[in-house]
Amino acid sequence: MYSLVQSARIKGNSGEPIPNPSKALKELEVDFLRGNFSIVCAGPGTGKSLLAVNLALFGSMPVMYWSADSNAATQLSRATAILTGDSIRDVKKSLLEGDFSEYERALGDKWWIRMSYEAMPTPADMEADLEIYYEIFGCYPHLCVVDNITNVDTGGASDAESFTFGLEGMCEYLSDMARQTESHVMALHHVTGEWSDGLKPIPLSGVKGKIGRVPSLILTIHREPDEQGMNRVLNVSVVKNREGFADASGNTFAKMELDSNTLRLKDHVDMMGINF
């Protein structure tokens, strides 16, 4: 047990925000705090992985990224385009042709980022990765990304009830991971069928499995296609936030612009959106 004064002395780095590139999210009182667990939810191909990768590459911080949903070629191409500003098409071409040396310097500068590409990592695998990370760098990551939470091997689920129970248990596990390592742990997750097209604001009730109890922060993403059908604007709704503003309906959101060539995300000129 600790007194309140002792609690202030033993809190460590918990509660400190990691670097956040989005002023729009900050306007909505969103900070990615170390020691906390968050979930980012969206339909397939909407941009939840791009949000996570852009956050991981911003600033100089230790990162562990479990990329169970995407292979090394996909994530390497994305990261290289974001870091260099080169077209994703040119990056992929260089990678496929085996002429990737021109990009090695930019990638080498982010030496503190470590990726795992196991398709179905177990919690034991993840714990081993974190201990290896600590042995190499002398600290735990400041950001851990689980992409996606349903790809973590929890032993299988035979029905909807056990599926939800498994997700709840995994959320509790990741929340404890955040506390033990003083990392911000971010899990990417899917939404229910009604919201899977990603074309309208997604409420808290749209989170698949309805696992909103444990995370301290839940963001949902829907998109605004342009006339060509390209996803150039991503709208990030704050549907749960223990540390600040939240709108469970999803109708209040930060607007972020996606450069489809470089995959870089930046705040839209009109940073905020409200859907009536």
MIDOSE-1310 file (N, C-alpha, C; in nm, 2 decimals, decimal comma, always signed):
residues 276
mysl	+0,08/-0,12/+0,00/+0,00/+0,00/+0,00/+0,09/+0,12/+0,00; +0,03/+0,23/-0,06/+0,11/+0,36/-0,07/+0,02/+0,47/-0,03; +0,08/+0,57/+0,05/+0,00/+0,69/+0,07/+0,00/+0,77/-0,05; -0,08/+0,88/-0,05/-0,09/+0,97/-0,17/+0,05/+1,03/-0,20
vqsa	+0,12/+1,07/-0,10/+0,25/+1,13/-0,12/+0,35/+1,02/-0,18; +0,34/+0,90/-0,12/+0,43/+0,79/-0,18/+0,39/+0,76/-0,32; +0,26/+0,77/-0,35/+0,21/+0,74/-0,49/+0,28/+0,83/-0,59; +0,29/+0,96/-0,55/+0,35/+1,06/-0,64/+0,50/+1,02/-0,66
rikg	+0,56/+0,96/-0,56/+0,71/+0,93/-0,57/+0,73/+0,80/-0,65; +0,64/+0,71/-0,65/+0,66/+0,58/-0,72/+0,59/+0,57/-0,85; +0,53/+0,67/-0,90/+0,45/+0,66/-1,03/+0,54/+0,64/-1,15; +0,67/+0,67/-1,14/+0,76/+0,65/-1,25/+0,72/+0,74/-1,37
nsge	+0,72/+0,68/-1,49/+0,69/+0,76/-1,61/+0,54/+0,75/-1,65; +0,46/+0,68/-1,58/+0,32/+0,66/-1,61/+0,25/+0,80/-1,61; +0,17/+0,82/-1,71/+0,10/+0,95/-1,72/+0,16/+1,05/-1,81; +0,29/+1,02/-1,85/+0,36/+1,11/-1,94/+0,31/+1,09/-2,09
pipn	+0,28/+1,19/-2,16/+0,23/+1,17/-2,30/+0,35/+1,14/-2,39; +0,33/+1,05/-2,49/+0,43/+1,03/-2,59/+0,41/+1,14/-2,70; +0,51/+1,16/-2,79/+0,49/+1,26/-2,89/+0,37/+1,24/-2,98; +0,29/+1,34/-3,00/+0,16/+1,33/-3,08/+0,17/+1,43/-3,19
pska	+0,17/+1,39/-3,31/+0,18/+1,48/-3,43/+0,06/+1,56/-3,46; -0,06/+1,53/-3,40/-0,18/+1,59/-3,44/-0,23/+1,70/-3,34; -0,23/+1,82/-3,38/-0,29/+1,93/-3,30/-0,44/+1,91/-3,29; -0,50/+1,85/-3,40/-0,65/+1,83/-3,40/-0,69/+1,74/-3,28
lkel	-0,61/+1,63/-3,27/-0,65/+1,54/-3,16/-0,62/+1,60/-3,02; -0,52/+1,68/-3,01/-0,49/+1,75/-2,89/-0,61/+1,85/-2,85; -0,66/+1,91/-2,96/-0,78/+2,00/-2,93/-0,89/+1,92/-2,87; -0,90/+1,80/-2,90/-1,01/+1,71/-2,84/-0,96/+1,64/-2,71
evdf	-0,85/+1,69/-2,66/-0,79/+1,65/-2,53/-0,75/+1,50/-2,54; -0,70/+1,46/-2,65/-0,64/+1,33/-2,67/-0,49/+1,33/-2,65; -0,44/+1,26/-2,55/-0,30/+1,23/-2,53/-0,28/+1,08/-2,52; -0,17/+1,03/-2,58/-0,14/+0,89/-2,57/-0,04/+0,88/-2,45
lrgn	-0,10/+0,84/-2,33/-0,02/+0,85/-2,21/+0,05/+0,72/-2,18; +0,17/+0,73/-2,14/+0,24/+0,61/-2,10/+0,17/+0,54/-1,97; +0,17/+0,41/-1,97/+0,10/+0,34/-1,87/-0,05/+0,32/-1,90; -0,10/+0,37/-2,01/-0,24/+0,35/-2,05/-0,25/+0,27/-2,17
fsiv	-0,37/+0,21/-2,18/-0,41/+0,12/-2,29/-0,52/+0,19/-2,37; -0,50/+0,19/-2,51/-0,60/+0,24/-2,60/-0,64/+0,15/-2,71; -0,75/+0,17/-2,77/-0,79/+0,09/-2,89/-0,83/+0,19/-3,00; -0,79/+0,16/-3,12/-0,82/+0,23/-3,24/-0,91/+0,14/-3,33
cagp	-1,03/+0,18/-3,36/-1,12/+0,09/-3,43/-1,16/+0,15/-3,56; -1,18/+0,07/-3,67/-1,22/+0,11/-3,80/-1,25/-0,01/-3,88; -1,32/+0,02/-3,99/-1,35/-0,08/-4,09/-1,23/-0,12/-4,17; -1,23/-0,23/-4,25/-1,11/-0,27/-4,32/-1,07/-0,16/-4,42
gtgk	-0,94/-0,14/-4,42/-0,88/-0,04/-4,52/-0,91/+0,10/-4,50; -0,96/+0,14/-4,38/-1,00/+0,27/-4,35/-0,88/+0,36/-4,31; -0,78/+0,30/-4,24/-0,66/+0,37/-4,21/-0,61/+0,36/-4,07; -0,66/+0,26/-3,99/-0,62/+0,25/-3,85/-0,47/+0,22/-3,84
slla	-0,42/+0,13/-3,93/-0,28/+0,10/-3,93/-0,19/+0,22/-3,97; -0,24/+0,30/-4,07/-0,16/+0,42/-4,11/-0,16/+0,52/-3,99; -0,26/+0,53/-3,92/-0,26/+0,62/-3,80/-0,15/+0,57/-3,70; -0,15/+0,44/-3,68/-0,06/+0,38/-3,58/+0,09/+0,39/-3,63
vnla	+0,11/+0,37/-3,76/+0,25/+0,38/-3,81/+0,30/+0,52/-3,81; +0,21/+0,62/-3,85/+0,25/+0,76/-3,84/+0,29/+0,80/-3,70; +0,21/+0,75/-3,60/+0,24/+0,79/-3,46/+0,37/+0,72/-3,42; +0,39/+0,60/-3,46/+0,52/+0,53/-3,42/+0,64/+0,59/-3,48
lfgs	+0,63/+0,65/-3,60/+0,75/+0,71/-3,67/+0,77/+0,85/-3,63; +0,67/+0,91/-3,56/+0,69/+1,05/-3,52/+0,77/+1,07/-3,39; +0,87/+1,15/-3,39/+0,94/+1,17/-3,27/+1,05/+1,06/-3,25; +1,13/+1,08/-3,15/+1,24/+0,99/-3,12/+1,20/+0,91/-2,99
mpvm	+1,13/+0,80/-3,01/+1,08/+0,72/-2,90/+1,10/+0,57/-2,93; +1,12/+0,49/-2,82/+1,13/+0,35/-2,84/+0,99/+0,29/-2,87; +0,99/+0,20/-2,97/+0,86/+0,15/-3,02/+0,87/+0,00/-3,04; +0,77/-0,08/-3,00/+0,75/-0,22/-3,04/+0,62/-0,23/-3,11
ywsa	+0,63/-0,28/-3,23/+0,51/-0,29/-3,32/+0,49/-0,44/-3,36; +0,38/-0,50/-3,31/+0,35/-0,63/-3,35/+0,25/-0,63/-3,47; +0,31/-0,65/-3,59/+0,24/-0,64/-3,72/+0,19/-0,78/-3,76; +0,09/-0,83/-3,69/+0,03/-0,96/-3,72/-0,06/-0,95/-3,84
dsna	-0,11/-0,84/-3,87/-0,21/-0,82/-3,98/-0,14/-0,79/-4,12; -0,02/-0,75/-4,12/+0,05/-0,71/-4,24/+0,19/-0,76/-4,24; +0,24/-0,80/-4,36/+0,38/-0,86/-4,37/+0,48/-0,76/-4,37; +0,61/-0,80/-4,37/+0,72/-0,71/-4,37/+0,73/-0,62/-4,49
atql	+0,70/-0,67/-4,61/+0,71/-0,59/-4,73/+0,61/-0,47/-4,72; +0,49/-0,50/-4,67/+0,39/-0,40/-4,66/+0,43/-0,29/-4,56; +0,46/-0,33/-4,44/+0,50/-0,23/-4,34/+0,63/-0,16/-4,37; +0,72/-0,23/-4,43/+0,85/-0,16/-4,47/+0,82/-0,05/-4,58
srat	+0,74/-0,08/-4,68/+0,71/+0,01/-4,78/+0,64/+0,13/-4,72; +0,54/+0,11/-4,63/+0,47/+0,22/-4,57/+0,56/+0,31/-4,49; +0,64/+0,25/-4,41/+0,73/+0,33/-4,32/+0,83/+0,41/-4,40; +0,89/+0,35/-4,51/+0,98/+0,41/-4,59/+0,92/+0,53/-4,66
ailt	+0,80/+0,52/-4,72/+0,73/+0,63/-4,78/+0,71/+0,74/-4,68; +0,66/+0,71/-4,56/+0,63/+0,81/-4,46/+0,76/+0,89/-4,42; +0,87/+0,81/-4,40/+0,99/+0,87/-4,35/+1,06/+0,96/-4,46; +1,06/+0,91/-4,58/+1,13/+0,98/-4,69/+1,05/+1,08/-4,77
gdsi	+0,92/+1,06/-4,77/+0,83/+1,15/-4,86/+0,83/+1,10/-5,00; +0,89/+0,99/-5,03/+0,88/+0,93/-5,17/+0,75/+0,86/-5,19; +0,72/+0,85/-5,31/+0,59/+0,78/-5,35/+0,60/+0,63/-5,30; +0,49/+0,58/-5,25/+0,48/+0,44/-5,21/+0,50/+0,35/-5,33
rdvk	+0,46/+0,39/-5,45/+0,48/+0,31/-5,57/+0,63/+0,30/-5,60; +0,71/+0,41/-5,58/+0,85/+0,40/-5,61/+0,92/+0,32/-5,50; +0,88/+0,33/-5,38/+0,94/+0,25/-5,27/+0,92/+0,10/-5,30; +0,79/+0,07/-5,33/+0,76/-0,08/-5,36/+0,84/-0,13/-5,48
ksll	+0,86/-0,04/-5,58/+0,94/-0,08/-5,70/+1,08/-0,11/-5,66; +1,14/-0,02/-5,58/+1,28/-0,04/-5,54/+1,29/-0,17/-5,45; +1,20/-0,19/-5,37/+1,20/-0,31/-5,28/+1,19/-0,44/-5,36; +1,10/-0,44/-5,46/+1,09/-0,56/-5,54/+1,21/-0,58/-5,63
egdf	+1,27/-0,48/-5,68/+1,39/-0,49/-5,76/+1,52/-0,51/-5,69; +1,51/-0,51/-5,56/+1,63/-0,54/-5,47/+1,73/-0,43/-5,47; +1,68/-0,30/-5,50/+1,77/-0,19/-5,50/+1,72/-0,09/-5,39; +1,74/-0,13/-5,27/+1,68/-0,06/-5,16/+1,78/+0,02/-5,08
seye	+1,91/+0,02/-5,12/+2,02/+0,08/-5,04/+2,00/+0,23/-5,02; +1,94/+0,29/-5,11/+1,92/+0,44/-5,10/+1,83/+0,48/-4,98; +1,75/+0,38/-4,93/+1,66/+0,41/-4,82/+1,71/+0,36/-4,69; +1,83/+0,29/-4,69/+1,87/+0,23/-4,56/+1,91/+0,34/-4,46
ralg	+1,96/+0,45/-4,50/+2,00/+0,55/-4,41/+1,88/+0,61/-4,33; +1,77/+0,64/-4,40/+1,65/+0,69/-4,34/+1,60/+0,59/-4,24; +1,60/+0,46/-4,28/+1,55/+0,36/-4,19/+1,64/+0,33/-4,07; +1,77/+0,34/-4,10/+1,86/+0,32/-3,99/+1,85/+0,42/-3,88
dkww	+1,81/+0,54/-3,92/+1,79/+0,65/-3,82/+1,68/+0,62/-3,72; +1,60/+0,53/-3,75/+1,49/+0,49/-3,66/+1,52/+0,35/-3,59; +1,64/+0,34/-3,55/+1,69/+0,21/-3,50/+1,62/+0,16/-3,37; +1,55/+0,25/-3,30/+1,48/+0,21/-3,18/+1,34/+0,15/-3,20
irms	+1,30/+0,14/-3,33/+1,17/+0,08/-3,36/+1,20/-0,07/-3,39; +1,12/-0,16/-3,33/+1,14/-0,30/-3,36/+1,00/-0,35/-3,40; +1,00/-0,44/-3,50/+0,88/-0,50/-3,56/+0,88/-0,65/-3,54; +0,76/-0,70/-3,52/+0,74/-0,85/-3,52/+0,63/-0,88/-3,62
yeam	+0,66/-0,98/-3,70/+0,57/-1,01/-3,81/+0,50/-1,15/-3,79; +0,50/-1,20/-3,67/+0,43/-1,33/-3,65/+0,28/-1,31/-3,67; +0,22/-1,40/-3,75/+0,08/-1,39/-3,79/-0,01/-1,40/-3,67; +0,03/-1,49/-3,57/-0,06/-1,51/-3,45/+0,03/-1,52/-3,33
ptpa	+0,09/-1,41/-3,28/+0,17/-1,41/-3,17/+0,09/-1,45/-3,04; +0,15/-1,52/-2,95/+0,09/-1,55/-2,82/+0,13/-1,44/-2,72; +0,06/-1,43/-2,61/+0,10/-1,34/-2,51/+0,25/-1,38/-2,46; +0,28/-1,50/-2,46/+0,42/-1,54/-2,42/+0,52/-1,49/-2,52
dmea	+0,49/-1,49/-2,65/+0,57/-1,44/-2,75/+0,59/-1,29/-2,73; +0,49/-1,22/-2,70/+0,49/-1,07/-2,68/+0,58/-1,04/-2,56; +0,56/-1,11/-2,45/+0,64/-1,09/-2,33/+0,79/-1,11/-2,36; +0,82/-1,22/-2,44/+0,96/-1,24/-2,48/+1,02/-1,13/-2,56
dlei	+0,94/-1,08/-2,65/+0,98/-0,96/-2,73/+1,01/-0,84/-2,64; +0,93/-0,82/-2,55/+0,95/-0,70/-2,46/+1,08/-0,72/-2,37; +1,10/-0,84/-2,33/+1,22/-0,87/-2,25/+1,35/-0,85/-2,33; +1,34/-0,90/-2,46/+1,45/-0,88/-2,55/+1,48/-0,74/-2,57
yyei	+1,37/-0,66/-2,59/+1,38/-0,52/-2,62/+1,45/-0,45/-2,50; +1,41/-0,49/-2,38/+1,48/-0,43/-2,26/+1,62/-0,47/-2,25; +1,66/-0,59/-2,28/+1,80/-0,63/-2,28/+1,88/-0,55/-2,38; +1,82/-0,52/-2,50/+1,90/-0,45/-2,60/+1,91/-0,30/-2,56
fgcy	+1,81/-0,24/-2,52/+1,80/-0,09/-2,51/+1,81/-0,04/-2,36; +1,79/-0,13/-2,27/+1,79/-0,09/-2,13/+1,66/-0,02/-2,08; +1,56/-0,03/-2,16/+1,43/+0,03/-2,13/+1,32/-0,04/-2,21; +1,20/-0,03/-2,16/+1,09/-0,08/-2,24/+1,04/+0,02/-2,34
phlc	+0,97/-0,02/-2,44/+0,92/+0,08/-2,54/+0,83/+0,18/-2,47; +0,83/+0,30/-2,53/+0,73/+0,40/-2,49/+0,60/+0,38/-2,56; +0,60/+0,32/-2,67/+0,48/+0,29/-2,74/+0,48/+0,14/-2,79; +0,37/+0,07/-2,76/+0,36/-0,07/-2,82/+0,23/-0,07/-2,90
vvdn	+0,24/-0,12/-3,02/+0,12/-0,13/-3,11/+0,09/-0,28/-3,14; -0,04/-0,32/-3,12/-0,08/-0,45/-3,15/-0,18/-0,44/-3,27; -0,13/-0,49/-3,38/-0,20/-0,48/-3,51/-0,23/-0,61/-3,57; -0,35/-0,67/-3,54/-0,47/-0,63/-3,47/-0,48/-0,72/-3,34
itnv	-0,57/-0,67/-3,25/-0,59/-0,74/-3,13/-0,65/-0,88/-3,15; -0,73/-0,90/-3,26/-0,79/-1,03/-3,28/-0,69/-1,13/-3,34; -0,57/-1,08/-3,38/-0,47/-1,17/-3,44/-0,38/-1,24/-3,32; -0,40/-1,19/-3,20/-0,32/-1,25/-3,09/-0,39/-1,38/-3,06
dtgg	-0,30/-1,48/-3,05/-0,35/-1,62/-3,02/-0,38/-1,64/-2,87; -0,51/-1,64/-2,84/-0,56/-1,66/-2,71/-0,61/-1,79/-2,68; -0,60/-1,88/-2,78/-0,64/-2,02/-2,76/-0,77/-2,05/-2,83; -0,82/-1,96/-2,91/-0,94/-1,98/-2,99/-1,07/-1,95/-2,92
asda	-1,18/-1,94/-3,00/-1,31/-1,91/-2,94/-1,41/-1,99/-3,02; -1,50/-2,06/-2,95/-1,59/-2,15/-3,02/-1,72/-2,08/-3,05; -1,75/-1,97/-2,98/-1,88/-1,90/-3,01/-1,86/-1,75/-2,98; -1,97/-1,67/-3,00/-1,96/-1,53/-2,98/-1,93/-1,49/-2,84
esft	-1,99/-1,56/-2,74/-1,97/-1,53/-2,60/-1,82/-1,55/-2,56; -1,76/-1,66/-2,60/-1,62/-1,69/-2,57/-1,53/-1,59/-2,64; -1,58/-1,55/-2,76/-1,50/-1,46/-2,84/-1,49/-1,32/-2,76; -1,60/-1,27/-2,71/-1,60/-1,15/-2,64/-1,53/-1,16/-2,51
fgle	-1,54/-1,28/-2,44/-1,47/-1,30/-2,32/-1,32/-1,30/-2,34; -1,28/-1,36/-2,46/-1,14/-1,36/-2,49/-1,08/-1,23/-2,52; -1,16/-1,14/-2,59/-1,12/-1,00/-2,61/-1,11/-0,92/-2,48; -1,20/-0,94/-2,39/-1,20/-0,87/-2,26/-1,07/-0,91/-2,19
gmce	-1,04/-1,04/-2,19/-0,92/-1,09/-2,12/-0,80/-1,03/-2,18; -0,80/-1,02/-2,32/-0,68/-0,97/-2,38/-0,66/-0,82/-2,35; -0,78/-0,75/-2,35/-0,77/-0,61/-2,31/-0,71/-0,59/-2,17; -0,75/-0,67/-2,08/-0,70/-0,67/-1,94/-0,55/-0,70/-1,94
ylsd	-0,51/-0,80/-2,02/-0,37/-0,83/-2,03/-0,29/-0,71/-2,09; -0,34/-0,65/-2,19/-0,27/-0,54/-2,25/-0,26/-0,41/-2,16; -0,37/-0,40/-2,09/-0,38/-0,29/-1,99/-0,27/-0,31/-1,88; -0,26/-0,43/-1,84/-0,15/-0,47/-1,74/-0,01/-0,45/-1,80
marq	+0,00/-0,49/-1,92/+0,13/-0,47/-1,99/+0,17/-0,32/-1,99; +0,07/-0,23/-2,02/+0,10/-0,09/-2,02/+0,14/-0,04/-1,88; +0,08/-0,09/-1,77/+0,12/-0,05/-1,64/+0,26/-0,10/-1,60; +0,28/-0,23/-1,63/+0,41/-0,29/-1,59/+0,53/-0,23/-1,67
tesh	+0,51/-0,19/-1,79/+0,62/-0,14/-1,88/+0,62/+0,01/-1,89; +0,52/+0,08/-1,83/+0,51/+0,22/-1,85/+0,51/+0,26/-1,99; +0,45/+0,18/-2,08/+0,44/+0,21/-2,22/+0,29/+0,25/-2,25; +0,27/+0,32/-2,36/+0,14/+0,34/-2,41/+0,11/+0,22/-2,50
vmal	+0,02/+0,14/-2,47/-0,01/+0,02/-2,55/-0,14/+0,05/-2,63; -0,13/+0,04/-2,76/-0,24/+0,07/-2,85/-0,27/-0,05/-2,93; -0,39/-0,10/-2,92/-0,44/-0,21/-3,00/-0,53/-0,17/-3,11; -0,52/-0,22/-3,23/-0,61/-0,19/-3,34/-0,71/-0,30/-3,35
hhvt	-0,83/-0,26/-3,38/-0,95/-0,35/-3,37/-1,05/-0,32/-3,48; -1,14/-0,41/-3,50/-1,25/-0,40/-3,60/-1,38/-0,34/-3,54; -1,47/-0,32/-3,63/-1,60/-0,27/-3,59/-1,71/-0,37/-3,63; -1,83/-0,35/-3,59/-1,94/-0,43/-3,62/-1,98/-0,41/-3,77
gews	-2,06/-0,50/-3,83/-2,09/-0,49/-3,97/-2,16/-0,37/-4,02; -2,24/-0,31/-3,93/-2,31/-0,19/-3,97/-2,22/-0,07/-4,01; -2,10/-0,07/-3,94/-2,01/+0,04/-3,96/-1,89/+0,00/-4,04; -1,88/-0,12/-4,09/-1,76/-0,17/-4,16/-1,73/-0,09/-4,29
dglk	-1,82/-0,02/-4,35/-1,79/+0,05/-4,47/-1,71/+0,17/-4,45; -1,70/+0,22/-4,32/-1,62/+0,33/-4,28/-1,66/+0,47/-4,34; -1,79/+0,48/-4,38/-1,83/+0,60/-4,44/-1,91/+0,70/-4,35; -1,93/+0,66/-4,23/-2,01/+0,74/-4,13/-1,94/+0,73/-3,99
pipl	-1,97/+0,83/-3,91/-1,91/+0,82/-3,77/-1,94/+0,69/-3,70; -1,84/+0,64/-3,63/-1,86/+0,51/-3,57/-1,87/+0,53/-3,42; -1,98/+0,50/-3,35/-2,00/+0,52/-3,21/-1,93/+0,41/-3,13; -1,93/+0,44/-3,00/-1,87/+0,34/-2,91/-1,93/+0,20/-2,92
sgvk	-2,06/+0,20/-2,94/-2,14/+0,08/-2,96/-2,10/+0,00/-3,08; -2,03/+0,07/-3,18/-1,99/+0,00/-3,30/-1,86/-0,08/-3,29; -1,79/-0,07/-3,17/-1,67/-0,15/-3,15/-1,70/-0,30/-3,14; -1,64/-0,38/-3,22/-1,67/-0,52/-3,23/-1,64/-0,59/-3,09
gkig	-1,74/-0,67/-3,05/-1,72/-0,74/-2,92/-1,76/-0,65/-2,80; -1,79/-0,52/-2,83/-1,83/-0,43/-2,72/-1,73/-0,43/-2,60; -1,60/-0,41/-2,63/-1,50/-0,42/-2,53/-1,45/-0,29/-2,48; -1,55/-0,20/-2,45/-1,51/-0,06/-2,41/-1,48/-0,04/-2,26
rvps	-1,49/-0,15/-2,18/-1,48/-0,13/-2,04/-1,33/-0,10/-2,00; -1,24/-0,17/-2,05/-1,10/-0,17/-2,00/-1,02/-0,05/-2,06; -1,02/-0,02/-2,19/-0,93/+0,08/-2,24/-0,96/+0,22/-2,18; -0,86/+0,30/-2,16/-0,88/+0,43/-2,11/-0,91/+0,53/-2,23
lilt	-0,88/+0,49/-2,35/-0,90/+0,57/-2,47/-0,95/+0,48/-2,58; -1,05/+0,52/-2,65/-1,10/+0,45/-2,77/-1,12/+0,55/-2,88; -1,06/+0,53/-2,99/-1,08/+0,62/-3,11/-1,14/+0,53/-3,22; -1,23/+0,59/-3,30/-1,28/+0,53/-3,42/-1,26/+0,61/-3,54
ihre	-1,24/+0,55/-3,65/-1,21/+0,63/-3,78/-1,31/+0,60/-3,89; -1,36/+0,70/-3,95/-1,43/+0,69/-4,07/-1,37/+0,78/-4,17; -1,40/+0,77/-4,30/-1,33/+0,84/-4,41/-1,43/+0,93/-4,49; -1,37/+1,02/-4,55/-1,44/+1,11/-4,65/-1,38/+1,09/-4,79
pdeq	-1,43/+1,01/-4,87/-1,37/+0,99/-5,01/-1,39/+1,12/-5,09; -1,30/+1,15/-5,18/-1,31/+1,26/-5,27/-1,39/+1,22/-5,39; -1,39/+1,30/-5,49/-1,47/+1,27/-5,61/-1,41/+1,15/-5,69; -1,28/+1,12/-5,67/-1,22/+1,00/-5,73/-1,24/+0,88/-5,64
gmnr	-1,30/+0,89/-5,53/-1,31/+0,78/-5,44/-1,19/+0,75/-5,35; -1,09/+0,84/-5,35/-0,97/+0,82/-5,27/-1,00/+0,87/-5,13; -0,94/+0,80/-5,03/-0,96/+0,83/-4,89/-0,86/+0,94/-4,85; -0,89/+1,06/-4,88/-0,80/+1,17/-4,85/-0,82/+1,24/-4,72
vlnv	-0,93/+1,21/-4,65/-0,96/+1,27/-4,52/-1,00/+1,16/-4,43; -0,94/+1,14/-4,32/-0,97/+1,05/-4,21/-1,03/+1,13/-4,10; -1,14/+1,09/-4,05/-1,21/+1,15/-3,93/-1,19/+1,06/-3,81; -1,12/+1,11/-3,71/-1,09/+1,04/-3,59/-1,18/+1,08/-3,48
svvk	-1,27/+1,00/-3,44/-1,37/+1,03/-3,33/-1,31/+0,97/-3,19; -1,33/+1,06/-3,09/-1,30/+1,02/-2,95/-1,42/+0,97/-2,88; -1,44/+0,84/-2,88/-1,57/+0,78/-2,83/-1,56/+0,74/-2,68; -1,43/+0,73/-2,63/-1,41/+0,71/-2,49/-1,28/+0,78/-2,45
nreg	-1,27/+0,85/-2,34/-1,15/+0,91/-2,30/-1,16/+0,94/-2,15; -1,09/+0,86/-2,07/-1,09/+0,89/-1,92/-1,02/+1,01/-1,88; -0,93/+1,06/-1,97/-0,85/+1,18/-1,94/-0,90/+1,31/-2,00; -1,02/+1,31/-2,06/-1,07/+1,43/-2,12/-1,19/+1,41/-2,20
fada	-1,21/+1,49/-2,30/-1,33/+1,50/-2,38/-1,36/+1,36/-2,45; -1,49/+1,33/-2,46/-1,53/+1,21/-2,53/-1,68/+1,23/-2,58; -1,71/+1,18/-2,69/-1,84/+1,18/-2,75/-1,87/+1,04/-2,80; -1,95/+0,96/-2,72/-1,97/+0,82/-2,75/-2,05/+0,80/-2,88
sgnt	-2,11/+0,90/-2,93/-2,18/+0,89/-3,06/-2,09/+0,89/-3,18; -1,96/+0,93/-3,16/-1,87/+0,94/-3,27/-1,89/+1,06/-3,36; -1,98/+1,15/-3,33/-2,02/+1,26/-3,42/-1,93/+1,38/-3,40; -1,83/+1,38/-3,31/-1,73/+1,48/-3,30/-1,60/+1,42/-3,33
fakm	-1,53/+1,48/-3,42/-1,40/+1,42/-3,47/-1,30/+1,51/-3,51; -1,17/+1,47/-3,51/-1,06/+1,54/-3,56/-1,04/+1,50/-3,71; -1,02/+1,60/-3,79/-1,00/+1,57/-3,94/-0,85/+1,56/-3,97; -0,81/+1,45/-4,03/-0,67/+1,44/-4,07/-0,67/+1,41/-4,22
elds	-0,57/+1,47/-4,29/-0,55/+1,45/-4,43/-0,45/+1,35/-4,46; -0,48/+1,25/-4,55/-0,39/+1,15/-4,59/-0,34/+1,18/-4,73; -0,20/+1,18/-4,74/-0,14/+1,19/-4,87/-0,13/+1,05/-4,92; -0,20/+1,02/-5,03/-0,21/+0,88/-5,08/-0,08/+0,84/-5,15
ntlr	+0,01/+0,94/-5,18/+0,14/+0,90/-5,24/+0,24/+0,86/-5,13; +0,25/+0,94/-5,02/+0,35/+0,92/-4,92/+0,30/+0,85/-4,80; +0,16/+0,84/-4,79/+0,09/+0,78/-4,67/+0,11/+0,86/-4,54; +0,16/+0,98/-4,56/+0,17/+1,07/-4,44/+0,04/+1,13/-4,40
lkdh	+0,01/+1,13/-4,27/-0,11/+1,20/-4,22/-0,07/+1,33/-4,16; -0,16/+1,43/-4,18/-0,14/+1,56/-4,12/-0,28/+1,62/-4,09; -0,28/+1,71/-4,00/-0,41/+1,78/-3,97/-0,47/+1,85/-4,09; -0,60/+1,83/-4,11/-0,67/+1,90/-4,22/-0,68/+2,04/-4,19
vdmm	-0,69/+2,13/-4,29/-0,70/+2,27/-4,27/-0,81/+2,30/-4,18; -0,93/+2,24/-4,20/-1,04/+2,25/-4,11/-1,03/+2,13/-4,01; -0,97/+2,15/-3,90/-0,92/+2,04/-3,81/-1,03/+1,97/-3,75; -1,14/+2,03/-3,72/-1,25/+1,97/-3,64/-1,37/+1,95/-3,72
ginf	-1,45/+1,85/-3,69/-1,57/+1,82/-3,76/-1,68/+1,78/-3,66; -1,80/+1,82/-3,68/-1,92/+1,78/-3,60/-2,03/+1,74/-3,70; -2,08/+1,62/-3,68/-2,18/+1,56/-3,77/-2,32/+1,58/-3,70; -2,41/+1,65/-3,76/-2,54/+1,67/-3,71/-2,64/+1,57/-3,77
